[in-house]
Amino acid sequence: MSLPFKCSERLTLGTEIELQLVDNDSYDLSHKADRVVVDVDDKKRVKHELTKSMVELNSSVHTDIGELLAELNELTGKIRASAQRIDCDVCGGGRHLSNDWRQQVITDSERYTLLASRFGYLSKLACVFGQHIHIGVNDGDEAMYLCHAMTPYLPHLIALSASSPLYQGVDTLFASSRFSAQNSFPNYGCLEQIYNWDEFTVYYERLTSAGVIEGIKDIYWDVRPKPELGTVEVRVCDTPLHIHHAATLAGYCRLLARYLLDNRQRVVAEYVAFTNYNKINACRHGFGADYVDPATLRRCSLTSHMLATLVALRPGVQNSEENALLDDVEHYVKIALNDADRIRRLRHNGLQQKEVIKQLCHELLQPPH
């Protein structure tokens, strides 16, 4: 019998965003998330994460990008106001600029305590911050198709969201270094060669029977099905520096999903090496990455692949809001500057770390420049 999969309205949209909680004096990570979560008192939408310096906000289910943005702004405003009452603040970014992993405190919950016991220091190293995007699908087969169909476009989302250029105060030379904190975990990265829900059920039952995983949450693929929500979850994005940009990323993801479902092609198995090559190049170089099409073996720039995709998406837009969203994405691609570049510019302009993070806190609820 197949694992149950909740039927959702196709292309409904939701997102989870992990925010950094920082001290108002030192602007180092602060371990007061317990107090913020209790103070906000919204158990469904504001939650604990792996460490006590992380606060996760969870949107409701949406069909309208403007309404999603309004909710994200509302929740972020509440979290920030709560943090400020205890001499803290919140900001975006995929990593803290100089976080010392040894100083992190694991959240007091059964799941996170178990993870810390199982994976030791890796759990504290995993104090990084990402945005996860959920797209509603009708059934498990549709979910598995979309997981595979979205995979060639993951470098787009990596380049658009990249905001983790530093690790422990050192420039990594990567636009997004967040992945390095997670790729040591089992079942992380590229999805398996599983193409329908019955195959996924067999995979899930074998791994749970062997004790390799305990549940869906232990499958950390870049794109994974979420049967209890009826969604496909995209997990490659750094947390952007601006909440507005987070809504843009979610909207772009949905437009890609609509295009892929409306123009459904047979999924052809490809070597994982191609996917990893394109992903690591996007993490390293952002918009300056190159890109290899595994079907044709043609090499091009990632930006040219993204611009061609935007052209393909235009005929499917359904309103002026979606058209404006594609304009926004196109602007990012053409200027070829992401949040990682912005962080580097602030540092190169002579700002000390405290001033950089203070500015990022101030800009979180402002529209991107």
C-alpha beads as a LAMMPS data file, in Angstrom:
LAMMPS data file: protein, C-alpha beads

369 atoms
368 bonds

1 atom types
1 bond types

-500.0 500.0 xlo xhi
-500.0 500.0 ylo yhi
-500.0 500.0 zlo zhi

Masses

1 110.0

Atoms # bond

1 1 1 0.000 0.000 0.000
2 1 1 1.319 3.453 -0.939
3 1 1 2.280 5.951 1.721
4 1 1 -0.625 8.418 2.104
5 1 1 -0.182 11.705 0.238
6 1 1 -2.448 14.651 1.013
7 1 1 -4.092 16.155 -2.074
8 1 1 -3.448 19.910 -2.217
9 1 1 -4.654 22.571 -4.585
10 1 1 -2.073 22.634 -7.338
11 1 1 0.427 25.554 -7.171
12 1 1 -0.609 26.852 -3.798
13 1 1 2.376 28.413 -2.106
14 1 1 4.022 28.614 1.296
15 1 1 7.477 29.259 2.703
16 1 1 9.615 28.780 5.804
17 1 1 12.334 31.318 6.615
18 1 1 15.079 30.867 9.211
19 1 1 16.185 34.183 10.724
20 1 1 19.350 34.990 12.674
21 1 1 18.835 36.216 16.223
22 1 1 21.672 38.594 17.103
23 1 1 22.697 40.513 20.214
24 1 1 22.085 44.264 20.035
25 1 1 25.495 45.082 21.491
26 1 1 27.963 42.597 20.009
27 1 1 25.842 41.534 17.001
28 1 1 27.034 37.989 17.598
29 1 1 24.399 35.265 17.497
30 1 1 22.193 35.329 20.584
31 1 1 20.745 32.226 22.248
32 1 1 17.394 33.768 23.258
33 1 1 15.109 32.154 20.680
34 1 1 13.127 30.434 23.446
35 1 1 12.071 33.812 24.809
36 1 1 11.152 35.176 21.371
37 1 1 9.043 32.146 20.432
38 1 1 7.183 32.246 23.747
39 1 1 6.658 36.017 23.529
40 1 1 5.292 35.978 19.968
41 1 1 3.047 33.043 20.967
42 1 1 2.137 31.852 17.483
43 1 1 2.924 28.135 17.611
44 1 1 1.834 27.485 14.038
45 1 1 3.821 30.249 12.379
46 1 1 6.786 31.083 14.666
47 1 1 8.883 28.131 15.788
48 1 1 12.145 26.917 17.253
49 1 1 14.873 25.567 15.006
50 1 1 17.991 23.481 15.565
51 1 1 19.856 26.043 17.686
52 1 1 18.677 28.747 20.054
53 1 1 20.026 31.498 17.800
54 1 1 17.508 30.636 15.065
55 1 1 13.854 31.640 14.782
56 1 1 11.766 30.072 12.005
57 1 1 8.696 31.712 10.564
58 1 1 6.168 29.635 8.630
59 1 1 3.710 31.255 6.267
60 1 1 0.145 30.174 5.729
61 1 1 -0.917 28.650 2.401
62 1 1 -1.348 31.276 -0.327
63 1 1 -2.422 31.679 -3.924
64 1 1 -1.446 35.366 -4.126
65 1 1 2.174 36.599 -3.867
66 1 1 1.136 39.970 -2.480
67 1 1 -0.742 38.294 0.352
68 1 1 2.251 36.039 1.049
69 1 1 4.533 39.086 1.261
70 1 1 2.113 40.873 3.587
71 1 1 2.050 37.897 5.954
72 1 1 5.838 37.534 5.886
73 1 1 6.226 41.223 6.706
74 1 1 3.710 40.929 9.542
75 1 1 5.415 37.887 11.085
76 1 1 8.906 39.304 10.697
77 1 1 7.772 42.557 12.288
78 1 1 6.407 40.660 15.303
79 1 1 9.583 38.604 15.662
80 1 1 11.777 41.685 15.395
81 1 1 9.718 43.631 17.933
82 1 1 9.911 40.706 20.358
83 1 1 13.683 40.398 19.862
84 1 1 14.184 44.103 20.466
85 1 1 12.388 43.855 23.807
86 1 1 15.199 41.578 25.037
87 1 1 18.107 43.572 23.534
88 1 1 18.339 41.530 20.348
89 1 1 17.493 41.929 16.672
90 1 1 16.991 39.688 13.629
91 1 1 18.490 39.666 10.155
92 1 1 18.683 37.565 7.023
93 1 1 21.681 35.863 5.461
94 1 1 22.632 32.218 5.021
95 1 1 25.359 32.336 7.674
96 1 1 26.359 34.671 10.453
97 1 1 29.481 36.551 9.355
98 1 1 31.684 35.153 12.132
99 1 1 29.621 32.550 13.984
100 1 1 31.783 30.200 16.064
101 1 1 30.014 26.860 15.799
102 1 1 31.378 25.788 19.186
103 1 1 29.321 28.478 20.922
104 1 1 25.969 27.325 19.582
105 1 1 23.297 25.930 21.919
106 1 1 20.998 23.156 20.707
107 1 1 17.264 23.736 21.165
108 1 1 15.593 21.783 23.985
109 1 1 13.302 19.473 22.045
110 1 1 13.260 15.733 21.662
111 1 1 14.022 15.850 17.941
112 1 1 16.904 18.323 18.147
113 1 1 18.398 16.686 21.231
114 1 1 18.342 13.367 19.404
115 1 1 19.995 14.919 16.338
116 1 1 22.719 16.422 18.523
117 1 1 23.295 13.072 20.205
118 1 1 23.438 11.269 16.876
119 1 1 25.555 13.711 14.882
120 1 1 27.658 15.426 17.521
121 1 1 29.509 18.517 16.327
122 1 1 27.781 18.425 12.944
123 1 1 24.605 19.623 14.643
124 1 1 26.264 22.843 15.793
125 1 1 28.046 23.289 12.471
126 1 1 24.581 23.191 10.893
127 1 1 23.693 26.566 12.426
128 1 1 23.006 28.078 9.017
129 1 1 19.909 29.834 7.741
130 1 1 17.772 28.956 4.744
131 1 1 14.450 29.520 3.035
132 1 1 12.311 26.526 2.091
133 1 1 9.570 26.930 -0.516
134 1 1 6.472 24.691 -0.723
135 1 1 4.453 24.163 -3.897
136 1 1 1.084 22.424 -3.721
137 1 1 0.576 19.308 -5.855
138 1 1 -2.327 16.928 -6.391
139 1 1 -0.688 13.600 -5.583
140 1 1 2.543 11.730 -4.955
141 1 1 3.251 10.941 -8.603
142 1 1 2.970 14.642 -9.450
143 1 1 5.271 15.414 -6.526
144 1 1 7.983 13.035 -7.717
145 1 1 7.758 14.385 -11.266
146 1 1 8.110 17.957 -10.047
147 1 1 11.050 17.102 -7.776
148 1 1 12.971 15.851 -10.813
149 1 1 11.716 18.539 -13.189
150 1 1 12.771 21.330 -10.802
151 1 1 16.293 19.977 -10.339
152 1 1 17.886 21.638 -13.421
153 1 1 16.647 25.010 -12.126
154 1 1 18.111 24.742 -8.622
155 1 1 21.212 26.748 -9.662
156 1 1 18.848 29.645 -10.500
157 1 1 17.529 29.672 -6.942
158 1 1 21.002 29.282 -5.453
159 1 1 22.339 32.273 -7.390
160 1 1 19.276 34.402 -6.666
161 1 1 19.367 33.725 -2.916
162 1 1 23.113 33.452 -2.237
163 1 1 23.908 35.330 0.978
164 1 1 26.571 33.347 2.848
165 1 1 29.987 34.479 1.558
166 1 1 31.765 34.390 4.946
167 1 1 32.507 31.643 7.441
168 1 1 33.923 32.518 10.854
169 1 1 34.961 35.928 9.562
170 1 1 36.814 34.621 6.510
171 1 1 35.703 35.167 2.915
172 1 1 35.024 31.687 1.538
173 1 1 35.131 32.922 -2.103
174 1 1 31.710 31.293 -2.410
175 1 1 28.495 33.206 -3.001
176 1 1 26.673 30.565 -0.931
177 1 1 28.728 28.535 1.535
178 1 1 25.729 27.342 3.565
179 1 1 25.687 23.913 1.897
180 1 1 29.034 22.995 3.496
181 1 1 27.368 22.871 6.913
182 1 1 24.814 20.301 5.779
183 1 1 26.388 17.994 3.229
184 1 1 27.844 15.646 5.844
185 1 1 24.380 14.523 6.944
186 1 1 22.918 11.267 5.566
187 1 1 20.342 11.564 2.789
188 1 1 21.405 15.142 1.979
189 1 1 21.609 16.626 -1.518
190 1 1 20.392 15.135 -4.765
191 1 1 17.206 13.091 -4.770
192 1 1 17.331 9.402 -5.567
193 1 1 16.377 7.989 -8.977
194 1 1 12.772 7.471 -7.861
195 1 1 10.101 8.472 -10.365
196 1 1 6.686 7.667 -8.910
197 1 1 4.988 7.467 -5.534
198 1 1 4.954 3.683 -5.336
199 1 1 8.743 3.671 -5.780
200 1 1 9.065 6.326 -3.083
201 1 1 6.901 4.255 -0.743
202 1 1 9.184 1.235 -1.194
203 1 1 12.245 3.437 -0.590
204 1 1 10.705 4.983 2.526
205 1 1 9.602 1.643 3.986
206 1 1 12.996 0.018 3.422
207 1 1 14.894 2.879 5.063
208 1 1 12.544 3.105 8.032
209 1 1 12.540 -0.677 8.500
210 1 1 16.340 -0.654 8.603
211 1 1 16.405 2.263 11.027
212 1 1 18.272 4.480 8.566
213 1 1 15.554 7.120 8.916
214 1 1 12.662 7.615 11.306
215 1 1 10.467 9.773 9.110
216 1 1 10.200 12.063 6.086
217 1 1 12.083 14.809 7.945
218 1 1 15.209 12.627 7.832
219 1 1 15.287 12.867 4.013
220 1 1 17.214 16.063 3.289
221 1 1 17.048 16.153 -0.512
222 1 1 17.413 19.518 -2.266
223 1 1 13.832 19.024 -3.451
224 1 1 11.663 16.565 -1.559
225 1 1 8.017 15.516 -1.358
226 1 1 6.091 16.433 1.782
227 1 1 3.163 13.988 1.796
228 1 1 1.662 15.275 5.039
229 1 1 1.350 18.767 3.494
230 1 1 0.674 17.751 -0.101
231 1 1 3.639 19.767 -1.364
232 1 1 7.010 19.675 -3.011
233 1 1 9.598 21.431 -0.829
234 1 1 12.551 23.261 -2.425
235 1 1 15.418 23.545 0.074
236 1 1 18.450 25.116 -1.658
237 1 1 17.907 28.825 -0.901
238 1 1 19.919 30.863 1.572
239 1 1 17.760 33.174 3.679
240 1 1 17.689 36.444 1.700
241 1 1 18.642 39.767 3.278
242 1 1 15.201 41.218 2.451
243 1 1 11.816 39.656 3.169
244 1 1 10.535 41.134 -0.101
245 1 1 13.141 39.094 -1.967
246 1 1 12.054 35.945 -0.124
247 1 1 8.537 36.437 -1.515
248 1 1 10.021 36.965 -4.990
249 1 1 11.941 33.685 -4.750
250 1 1 8.783 31.851 -3.725
251 1 1 6.859 33.380 -6.614
252 1 1 9.577 32.496 -9.121
253 1 1 9.582 28.927 -7.835
254 1 1 5.837 28.687 -8.400
255 1 1 6.108 30.069 -11.941
256 1 1 8.744 27.442 -12.707
257 1 1 6.486 24.731 -11.281
258 1 1 3.511 25.897 -13.351
259 1 1 5.602 25.913 -16.512
260 1 1 6.948 22.423 -15.817
261 1 1 3.487 21.017 -15.085
262 1 1 1.892 22.708 -18.110
263 1 1 4.698 21.559 -20.428
264 1 1 5.305 18.161 -18.928
265 1 1 8.218 16.222 -20.385
266 1 1 9.351 12.675 -19.748
267 1 1 11.935 12.640 -16.964
268 1 1 15.191 11.122 -18.183
269 1 1 17.657 9.756 -15.628
270 1 1 20.921 11.709 -15.636
271 1 1 24.169 11.321 -13.772
272 1 1 24.133 13.050 -10.389
273 1 1 27.540 14.482 -11.346
274 1 1 25.813 16.948 -13.696
275 1 1 23.468 18.189 -10.987
276 1 1 26.270 18.533 -8.473
277 1 1 28.483 20.330 -10.988
278 1 1 25.822 22.929 -11.753
279 1 1 24.909 23.383 -8.083
280 1 1 28.478 23.799 -6.830
281 1 1 29.238 26.277 -9.608
282 1 1 26.206 28.355 -8.615
283 1 1 27.273 28.207 -4.958
284 1 1 30.815 29.225 -5.861
285 1 1 30.235 31.913 -8.486
286 1 1 26.588 32.952 -8.145
287 1 1 25.459 34.692 -11.314
288 1 1 28.971 34.282 -12.721
289 1 1 28.676 30.484 -12.835
290 1 1 28.707 28.369 -15.925
291 1 1 26.050 25.746 -16.590
292 1 1 26.029 22.410 -18.408
293 1 1 22.826 21.066 -19.956
294 1 1 23.000 17.314 -19.237
295 1 1 20.683 16.500 -22.139
296 1 1 22.786 18.210 -24.826
297 1 1 26.144 18.524 -22.998
298 1 1 26.208 22.155 -24.105
299 1 1 27.948 24.618 -21.812
300 1 1 26.609 28.143 -21.320
301 1 1 26.590 30.822 -18.651
302 1 1 24.086 30.408 -15.844
303 1 1 22.754 33.898 -16.576
304 1 1 22.011 32.993 -20.203
305 1 1 20.175 29.867 -19.012
306 1 1 18.178 31.991 -16.561
307 1 1 17.321 34.651 -19.156
308 1 1 16.170 31.973 -21.612
309 1 1 14.003 30.479 -18.864
310 1 1 12.432 33.874 -18.142
311 1 1 11.497 34.172 -21.821
312 1 1 9.879 30.721 -21.649
313 1 1 7.926 31.665 -18.514
314 1 1 6.476 34.940 -19.852
315 1 1 3.591 33.441 -21.876
316 1 1 2.300 31.650 -18.766
317 1 1 1.940 34.696 -16.509
318 1 1 -1.634 35.223 -15.377
319 1 1 -1.621 38.794 -14.094
320 1 1 0.410 41.991 -13.801
321 1 1 1.780 40.910 -10.415
322 1 1 3.415 37.833 -11.920
323 1 1 4.757 39.880 -14.814
324 1 1 6.289 42.354 -12.348
325 1 1 7.798 39.433 -10.428
326 1 1 9.560 38.200 -13.564
327 1 1 10.757 41.767 -14.192
328 1 1 12.224 41.738 -10.690
329 1 1 14.027 38.438 -11.273
330 1 1 15.290 39.639 -14.666
331 1 1 16.682 42.761 -13.008
332 1 1 18.661 40.635 -10.558
333 1 1 20.029 38.458 -13.357
334 1 1 21.051 41.359 -15.579
335 1 1 22.822 43.357 -12.872
336 1 1 24.354 40.062 -11.686
337 1 1 24.578 41.139 -8.048
338 1 1 23.188 39.042 -5.216
339 1 1 23.127 39.393 -1.431
340 1 1 26.591 37.854 -1.089
341 1 1 27.963 40.630 -3.300
342 1 1 26.156 43.193 -1.158
343 1 1 27.721 41.843 2.046
344 1 1 31.162 41.949 0.455
345 1 1 30.615 45.538 -0.709
346 1 1 29.619 46.667 2.771
347 1 1 32.805 45.152 4.174
348 1 1 34.988 46.567 1.420
349 1 1 33.491 50.001 2.094
350 1 1 35.132 49.875 5.504
351 1 1 32.211 48.901 7.724
352 1 1 33.138 46.769 10.712
353 1 1 31.243 43.522 11.229
354 1 1 28.946 44.997 13.886
355 1 1 27.948 47.851 11.589
356 1 1 27.364 45.471 8.671
357 1 1 25.032 43.221 10.688
358 1 1 23.272 46.234 12.220
359 1 1 22.558 47.505 8.715
360 1 1 21.294 44.073 7.611
361 1 1 18.864 44.064 10.555
362 1 1 17.616 47.501 9.556
363 1 1 17.126 46.467 5.922
364 1 1 15.322 43.165 6.536
365 1 1 11.840 44.657 6.093
366 1 1 12.833 47.190 3.451
367 1 1 12.511 46.588 -0.315
368 1 1 15.793 45.489 -1.936
369 1 1 17.885 48.244 -3.492

Bonds

1 1 1 2
2 1 2 3
3 1 3 4
4 1 4 5
5 1 5 6
6 1 6 7
7 1 7 8
8 1 8 9
9 1 9 10
10 1 10 11
11 1 11 12
12 1 12 13
13 1 13 14
14 1 14 15
15 1 15 16
16 1 16 17
17 1 17 18
18 1 18 19
19 1 19 20
20 1 20 21
21 1 21 22
22 1 22 23
23 1 23 24
24 1 24 25
25 1 25 26
26 1 26 27
27 1 27 28
28 1 28 29
29 1 29 30
30 1 30 31
31 1 31 32
32 1 32 33
33 1 33 34
34 1 34 35
35 1 35 36
36 1 36 37
37 1 37 38
38 1 38 39
39 1 39 40
40 1 40 41
41 1 41 42
42 1 42 43
43 1 43 44
44 1 44 45
45 1 45 46
46 1 46 47
47 1 47 48
48 1 48 49
49 1 49 50
50 1 50 51
51 1 51 52
52 1 52 53
53 1 53 54
54 1 54 55
55 1 55 56
56 1 56 57
57 1 57 58
58 1 58 59
59 1 59 60
60 1 60 61
61 1 61 62
62 1 62 63
63 1 63 64
64 1 64 65
65 1 65 66
66 1 66 67
67 1 67 68
68 1 68 69
69 1 69 70
70 1 70 71
71 1 71 72
72 1 72 73
73 1 73 74
74 1 74 75
75 1 75 76
76 1 76 77
77 1 77 78
78 1 78 79
79 1 79 80
80 1 80 81
81 1 81 82
82 1 82 83
83 1 83 84
84 1 84 85
85 1 85 86
86 1 86 87
87 1 87 88
88 1 88 89
89 1 89 90
90 1 90 91
91 1 91 92
92 1 92 93
93 1 93 94
94 1 94 95
95 1 95 96
96 1 96 97
97 1 97 98
98 1 98 99
99 1 99 100
100 1 100 101
101 1 101 102
102 1 102 103
103 1 103 104
104 1 104 105
105 1 105 106
106 1 106 107
107 1 107 108
108 1 108 109
109 1 109 110
110 1 110 111
111 1 111 112
112 1 112 113
113 1 113 114
114 1 114 115
115 1 115 116
116 1 116 117
117 1 117 118
118 1 118 119
119 1 119 120
120 1 120 121
121 1 121 122
122 1 122 123
123 1 123 124
124 1 124 125
125 1 125 126
126 1 126 127
127 1 127 128
128 1 128 129
129 1 129 130
130 1 130 131
131 1 131 132
132 1 132 133
133 1 133 134
134 1 134 135
135 1 135 136
136 1 136 137
137 1 137 138
138 1 138 139
139 1 139 140
140 1 140 141
141 1 141 142
142 1 142 143
143 1 143 144
144 1 144 145
145 1 145 146
146 1 146 147
147 1 147 148
148 1 148 149
149 1 149 150
150 1 150 151
151 1 151 152
152 1 152 153
153 1 153 154
154 1 154 155
155 1 155 156
156 1 156 157
157 1 157 158
158 1 158 159
159 1 159 160
160 1 160 161
161 1 161 162
162 1 162 163
163 1 163 164
164 1 164 165
165 1 165 166
166 1 166 167
167 1 167 168
168 1 168 169
169 1 169 170
170 1 170 171
171 1 171 172
172 1 172 173
173 1 173 174
174 1 174 175
175 1 175 176
176 1 176 177
177 1 177 178
178 1 178 179
179 1 179 180
180 1 180 181
181 1 181 182
182 1 182 183
183 1 183 184
184 1 184 185
185 1 185 186
186 1 186 187
187 1 187 188
188 1 188 189
189 1 189 190
190 1 190 191
191 1 191 192
192 1 192 193
193 1 193 194
194 1 194 195
195 1 195 196
196 1 196 197
197 1 197 198
198 1 198 199
199 1 199 200
200 1 200 201
201 1 201 202
202 1 202 203
203 1 203 204
204 1 204 205
205 1 205 206
206 1 206 207
207 1 207 208
208 1 208 209
209 1 209 210
210 1 210 211
211 1 211 212
212 1 212 213
213 1 213 214
214 1 214 215
215 1 215 216
216 1 216 217
217 1 217 218
218 1 218 219
219 1 219 220
220 1 220 221
221 1 221 222
222 1 222 223
223 1 223 224
224 1 224 225
225 1 225 226
226 1 226 227
227 1 227 228
228 1 228 229
229 1 229 230
230 1 230 231
231 1 231 232
232 1 232 233
233 1 233 234
234 1 234 235
235 1 235 236
236 1 236 237
237 1 237 238
238 1 238 239
239 1 239 240
240 1 240 241
241 1 241 242
242 1 242 243
243 1 243 244
244 1 244 245
245 1 245 246
246 1 246 247
247 1 247 248
248 1 248 249
249 1 249 250
250 1 250 251
251 1 251 252
252 1 252 253
253 1 253 254
254 1 254 255
255 1 255 256
256 1 256 257
257 1 257 258
258 1 258 259
259 1 259 260
260 1 260 261
261 1 261 262
262 1 262 263
263 1 263 264
264 1 264 265
265 1 265 266
266 1 266 267
267 1 267 268
268 1 268 269
269 1 269 270
270 1 270 271
271 1 271 272
272 1 272 273
273 1 273 274
274 1 274 275
275 1 275 276
276 1 276 277
277 1 277 278
278 1 278 279
279 1 279 280
280 1 280 281
281 1 281 282
282 1 282 283
283 1 283 284
284 1 284 285
285 1 285 286
286 1 286 287
287 1 287 288
288 1 288 289
289 1 289 290
290 1 290 291
291 1 291 292
292 1 292 293
293 1 293 294
294 1 294 295
295 1 295 296
296 1 296 297
297 1 297 298
298 1 298 299
299 1 299 300
300 1 300 301
301 1 301 302
302 1 302 303
303 1 303 304
304 1 304 305
305 1 305 306
306 1 306 307
307 1 307 308
308 1 308 309
309 1 309 310
310 1 310 311
311 1 311 312
312 1 312 313
313 1 313 314
314 1 314 315
315 1 315 316
316 1 316 317
317 1 317 318
318 1 318 319
319 1 319 320
320 1 320 321
321 1 321 322
322 1 322 323
323 1 323 324
324 1 324 325
325 1 325 326
326 1 326 327
327 1 327 328
328 1 328 329
329 1 329 330
330 1 330 331
331 1 331 332
332 1 332 333
333 1 333 334
334 1 334 335
335 1 335 336
336 1 336 337
337 1 337 338
338 1 338 339
339 1 339 340
340 1 340 341
341 1 341 342
342 1 342 343
343 1 343 344
344 1 344 345
345 1 345 346
346 1 346 347
347 1 347 348
348 1 348 349
349 1 349 350
350 1 350 351
351 1 351 352
352 1 352 353
353 1 353 354
354 1 354 355
355 1 355 356
356 1 356 357
357 1 357 358
358 1 358 359
359 1 359 360
360 1 360 361
361 1 361 362
362 1 362 363
363 1 363 364
364 1 364 365
365 1 365 366
366 1 366 367
367 1 367 368
368 1 368 369
